[in-house]
Amino acid sequence: MKKTIAILIILGLIPASVAFAGYGKKKAEAPATPPAEAVAPAAEAPAAVPAVEAPTVVDAATPVEVGNKICPISGKQVGEMGEIVKVEHNGKVYNLCCPGCLKDFQADPESYIKKLEELQAADAVDAAALPDQAIPAGQ
């Protein structure tokens, strides 16, 4: 009988010991993110796109600098006779070589603008012809 009681006590303690063995342990939680094997491969990141500057918006009231380096009145280099004189006409700013040329420009701006455009066109043609007229080495 002592054996029977001992066996019953042992059998009764087994479930209690199993329950006690898990006491204080947290249950395994599902990982927040699935393992790497379960995640579909991400599409490759797009190639870096170079930054592009937005075009400058010019207000209709903002004059545009023509940037001429030759005075349309005298044909001289602007700044050659002192400080460059700037004059605005129809939303464009033209460079003149001296205050004396300013009076002439104001008297007939359209003719001087036409002359300036012709000078700039001739300069563009000359600049385009330069590479074709390269001087051979040794000359």
C-alpha positions in Angstrom: 0.0 0.0 0.0 2.8 2.3 0.7 3.9 1.7 -2.9 0.5 2.7 -4.2 0.4 5.9 -2.3 3.9 6.8 -3.4 3.0 6.1 -7.0 -0.1 8.3 -6.8 1.8 11.1 -5.2 4.4 10.9 -7.9 1.8 10.8 -10.6 0.1 13.8 -9.0 3.3 15.7 -8.8 4.2 15.3 -12.5 1.5 17.6 -13.9 2.3 20.1 -11.1 6.0 20.0 -11.9 5.3 20.5 -15.6 3.2 23.5 -14.9 5.7 24.8 -12.4 8.6 24.4 -14.9 6.9 26.9 -17.2 6.1 29.4 -14.5 7.8 32.9 -15.0 8.6 32.3 -18.7 6.9 34.4 -21.2 5.2 32.8 -24.0 7.0 33.0 -27.3 5.5 35.9 -29.2 5.3 36.0 -32.9 8.1 38.1 -34.3 7.1 41.7 -35.3 8.5 41.1 -38.8 8.6 37.8 -40.6 12.0 36.1 -41.0 14.1 37.3 -43.9 13.3 34.1 -45.8 9.6 34.8 -45.7 9.9 38.4 -47.0 9.7 38.9 -50.7 12.9 40.5 -52.1 12.5 44.3 -52.4 12.7 45.8 -55.8 16.0 47.4 -56.4 16.1 51.1 -55.5 15.9 53.3 -58.5 19.1 54.8 -59.7 19.8 58.3 -58.2 18.4 60.9 -60.5 20.7 64.0 -60.7 19.2 67.1 -59.4 17.8 69.4 -62.0 17.5 73.1 -61.3 14.0 74.5 -61.9 14.0 77.0 -64.7 14.2 80.5 -63.5 10.8 82.2 -63.8 11.3 85.8 -65.0 8.5 88.1 -64.1 7.3 90.3 -67.0 8.3 93.3 -64.9 11.9 92.0 -64.4 14.2 93.3 -67.1 16.4 90.7 -68.8 20.2 91.3 -69.1 21.2 91.1 -72.8 24.9 90.8 -71.7 26.4 92.5 -74.7 30.2 93.1 -74.4 30.3 95.5 -77.4 28.7 99.0 -77.3 26.1 99.2 -80.1 26.8 102.9 -80.6 30.6 103.1 -80.6 31.5 99.5 -81.4 34.0 99.6 -78.5 34.3 97.0 -75.7 32.0 98.0 -72.8 33.9 99.0 -69.7 36.9 100.1 -71.8 36.1 103.8 -71.2 35.2 103.4 -67.5 32.2 102.1 -65.7 29.7 100.2 -67.9 26.5 102.2 -68.5 23.3 100.1 -68.4 20.1 101.1 -70.1 16.7 99.4 -70.1 14.5 99.3 -73.2 11.4 97.1 -73.7 12.3 94.8 -70.8 15.9 94.2 -71.8 19.0 95.8 -70.3 21.8 96.8 -72.7 25.4 97.6 -71.9 27.0 100.8 -73.2 30.6 102.0 -73.0 30.0 105.5 -71.8 27.4 108.1 -70.7 27.8 109.9 -74.1 26.5 106.8 -75.9 23.5 106.7 -73.6 22.1 109.9 -75.1 22.5 108.5 -78.7 20.8 105.2 -77.6 17.9 107.0 -76.0 17.4 109.1 -79.2 17.0 106.0 -81.5 17.1 102.7 -79.5 15.6 100.5 -82.2 18.4 101.2 -84.7 21.1 100.5 -82.1 19.4 97.3 -81.0 19.3 96.2 -84.6 23.0 97.1 -84.9 23.8 95.1 -81.7 21.9 92.1 -83.0 23.9 92.2 -86.2 27.2 92.5 -84.3 26.2 89.5 -82.1 25.2 87.4 -85.2 28.6 88.2 -86.8 30.4 87.2 -83.6 28.5 83.9 -83.5 29.5 83.2 -87.1 33.1 84.0 -86.3 33.1 81.8 -83.2 31.6 78.9 -85.2 34.3 79.2 -87.8 37.3 79.2 -85.4 37.5 75.4 -84.8 37.6 74.8 -88.6 40.5 77.3 -89.0 42.8 75.6 -86.5 46.5 76.6 -87.0 48.7 73.5 -87.5 51.4 73.1 -84.9 54.7 74.7 -85.8 53.3 77.6 -87.8 
